[in-house]
Amino acid sequence: MDVRQLRYFIAIAEEKNITAAANKLHMSQPPLSLQLKQMEEELGVMLVERQGKKLELTDKGEVLYRHALNIVHSFEEVKNELQETAEGKKGNLSIGINTLSVPQFPGWLDDFHAAFPLVYLRVVQNDSAYLAELVKNRTIELALIRLPLPNHDVSYLQLYTESFVFVSRKKEDQEITIEEISGYPLILPSTEGLGSYNIIHEAFTKAQLPLQVVCECSDMKVLMELVSSGIGSTIIPKSVFDSYGYKNLYAREINNSTLKSSVGLIWLHQHHLSRPARNFIELVKINLQLDDSE
């Protein structure tokens, strides 16, 4: 006996007439009568009693009717839930965010939750290299990181590029050159993050200038506290300063610099993305006005 036959029996039980039930089911009467006979033979019990053209359920028929209603309703709920999951209305989305911060991220999550309130969200914060490993190991599905990519097993969507700024406790209105920065003691984002650390080192190496690194820090809030305390200055993406800056800290643009930071959204290369993940990617594209060719 299958769900289709249970639907037939529910119609018979409620219409109490084979012809009326057949009309309700949009089928002819003989096949429906045959289905009822097959159900009775399979179960070994009489399900209905015939009183002329009217059918009445037996006590066994009443039992089957109650269970058939529950089974069919449960089946419909499963179908609806699977459809909602396929459309991204339900499900789970695990996403990583780099410790250097992406200021738009809370707004993106808010928009996503408003559009898909039944999707369970899990957010992990760490450095880019670690997040890329989590994506590679399928611990999380998406991650917002600072490019370049720390490994080549992931696909990415480049979201935007921004300039680095020089941050110190000294208030100056004019720009600063990379040559001038080389004379300052610096606190840099940790080598564990790779992306920003490597960009800074490559820029100074290319300019054949020394770096006076007195400290590395993997936590951006702590890094800014160290700069605020006067241990050293730092070089960070502008959006990071906007997110973590202190009242006694000042950012200066770096003149004629190749110091640029790109933000990317990554996922596992050649691996199926869940519908919620694809919906999040599309939402980010819409917010940043990116086209599908990017």
Number of C-alpha atoms within 10 A of each C-alpha: 10 8 12 9 16 21 17 20 24 18 20 26 21 14 18 18 18 23 18 16 22 20 13 13 15 9 12 14 16 11 11 20 15 11 16 20 14 14 18 15 12 10 11 9 12 16 24 21 12 11 8 7 9 12 18 18 19 14 12 13 19 15 12 18 22 11 13 19 15 12 15 17 12 12 13 12 12 12 12 12 15 15 13 15 18 14 15 22 19 19 20 18 20 18 24 26 21 21 21 26 23 16 12 12 13 10 11 15 16 12 16 18 15 10 14 18 13 15 17 13 15 11 13 14 16 20 25 27 20 18 27 29 17 20 22 21 11 14 14 21 25 29 26 27 31 28 22 17 18 18 11 11 15 19 16 20 18 18 16 11 14 13 16 26 25 22 25 23 17 13 12 11 10 10 14 18 15 19 16 10 20 15 12 16 16 23 22 24 26 19 15 16 24 19 23 27 17 15 18 20 15 14 16 20 12 9 13 10 16 13 17 15 15 13 16 16 17 17 15 21 16 12 22 25 15 17 22 20 13 13 14 22 25 24 23 25 22 20 19 19 22 12 14 15 19 15 7 12 19 18 24 20 17 21 14 10 16 17 22 18 22 17 21 20 21 26 26 23 14 9 12 11 14 16 19 25 20 15 18 21 16 15 18 21 16 11 13 12 10 16 9 8 5 9
